[in-house]
Amino acid sequence: MRPQIPLLKTLGAIVLSGVLLAAMLSPTWGIYSGYELGENVPIRPGSEEYMDSEKYQYRPRDWEAAARDGIGIADYITELNRIRRAHPALHRLRNLRFHAADQPGLMCFSKRVANAVTGPRGDTVLVVANLDPYQTREATVWLDMSALGVDREFIVTDELTGESYRWGHANYVRLDPATRPAHVFSVTPLQFSRTNQ
């Protein structure tokens, strides 16, 4: 099991959800330098530019002190980038498929590629994210099995925690923005799975 990444003390679940969605939905993404440390005050209300952006000044940063004090999301971003590198499905845009959730505060989507690079089973990533930074959300997600490249039950492994579950067409999820704002699952058809749950 992978170590838990400490969640934000100062930035909150809004930033975590936004970073996760940007990293998983788009094949390319980026952030302003300093955002990892919580520098996210807009230059004016409604602006996407940040007041302390390096666009206007050089900003030396003490990365060791931030890590020691538990400030920022650099470890979380590092983990998301590790997941992106490991999954060719996340390198494309046109393979994005949304799945139904019976709770409007949750978003569920997948990305899949099947080609010579990924082997016979391809690569499939399934993401379920809580869009509400203030409340725990519970729902059933209804999956388009063909979009996932499966036709029956399969194994999902959370790339953030290492936990595995046996899933099918309809699945219960509970996501708390303070402890687990999202699942980033890799999908393994049962015939390729090493676990038998």
N, C-alpha and C positions, 0 to 999 in steps of 0.2 A: 504494500500500500504506500502511495506517495505521501509525503508529509503534508499536513494541512498548511495552506498559505494563510498567514494572519490577515484578516480583513481590516479594512481601514478604521482607524480611530477618528480621523479628522475629516476625511472626504465623504464618507458615507456610501451607501449602496447606489446612489445616482451615478457616481463616477464609475463604479465597478460595472454596472449594467451597460453604460455607454461604451466603455472600453471593450467589454466582451462582445457586444453587438458589432462594433466597428471591426474588431479583429476577426470575427467569425463570418460576418456577412460579406465583407469585401475582400477581394484578392490582394488589394494593396491598402494600407492604412498607415497613419502616422499621427503623432501628437507633438505639440510644442514642447521644446526642451523646458524642463521644470514642472511640467504637468504631473510627472511621476511623483513629485514631492508635494503636490497639493497647490501649486501655483496656478490658480484657475479663476482669478478675479477679472471680469471683463473690463475693457478699457472704458466702456460706457454701457448702460443698460441695453440688453438685447444684442450686443456685439459678440461676434465670434472671435475677435482679437482679444488677447489677454494684456492686462496692464503691465505686467512684468515680462513681457515677451522679449526675447533677444533680438527682435526686429529693431528695437530702439536702443538697446544697451547690452553691454556684456554683463552677464550674471554668473559670478563664480558660485558654485554650490558645494556643500559639504555632504557628499553622498554617504560617507562612513557614519557621520553623526545622525543622519536621517535613518539609516538602517539600524543603528544602535537604539535610537529613540522610538522605533516603530512607526515612523512617519512616511507616508507615501505608499505607492503601489508598484514600485519597481519590480519586486519579486513576482507580483501578479502578472505584470506585462511580460516578464521573462518566461513565465509558465505558458501564457497564451502564445507567445512566439514559438516556444518549443512544440506546442500542439500544432501550430500552423505549418512548421517545417516537416513534421511527421506525417501530415495528411495531405496528399496531392489534391483531394477533393476541395480543400479550402483555397487552392491556388486559382480557382476559376470563378466566374460570376454567373454564367448562363445555366449552371446546374443547380441553382437555388430553387427549392420547393418548400412551400409553407404547408403546415399540417394544422388541423383543427384542434382547438382547445375550448372546453366549455366554460372557460373563465376569461373574460376580456383582459385581465391583468397579466396573462401569460402569453408568451410568443413561442411557437414551436416551428422549427424549420430544419431542413436537411440539405446536405450537399453530397453528391455521389459522382464518382468517375469509375469507369470500367475500361481499362485499356492494358496494353502490354507492360506499362511501367508498374502498375499496381497489382499485377498478377490476376489469376482467374476469378477471384472473388471481388476485385475492385477495392475501392476505398469509400466508405460512407461515414459521414459525421452527422449526428443528430443533436440539435441544441434545443433545450427548453429553458427559457429565461423568464424570471419574474420582472415585470416592467414597473411594479409598484415598489418604490424604495422604502416605504413606511410600513407595509403590512405583509404578513405571510399570506401566500396564495396557494390554494389547493385546487386541483382540477383533474379531469380526465382528458388526456390528449389522444386524439384519433389519428392514426398514422396511415398514410397512403403507402401500403406495403410495396407496391411495384416501384415507387420512387426511391425506396430504400434498397431495392434489389433483393428482396426476400418475399417468400410467399406463405410463410408460417412463422411460428415463434422464433425468436433470435436472442442473442445475448448482447446487451449494451454494457459497455465499460466506461465509467466516468473518468475522463482524462484528467480531471482536476483532483480526484480523490483516490482513484484506483478501484473503487467499488464496482461490482458487476451485478446485473439483474437480468432475469429472463423476462422479455417483453413480447408483446404481440400487437394486435390491431388497436386495442384500447388499453390505456395504462394510466394509473393514478400517479400524480406527482404532488409534492408539497415543497415549496421553496420559500425559505425565510431570508429576506434581504440582509439580515444581520449576520447570518452564518453560512448560508448557501443560496446565493441569488440565482444560480443557474446550474444546469447540468450540461456538460459538453461530452457527449457519448460517442465512442467509436462503436460501430455496428458489426457484429460477427454472426453470420448465419450459423445455425446449430451444427451443420455438418463440418464446419471449419473450427468450431469452438473447442477449446481445451477444458473449459469448465462444464460441469454437468449439474446445473442447478434446477 
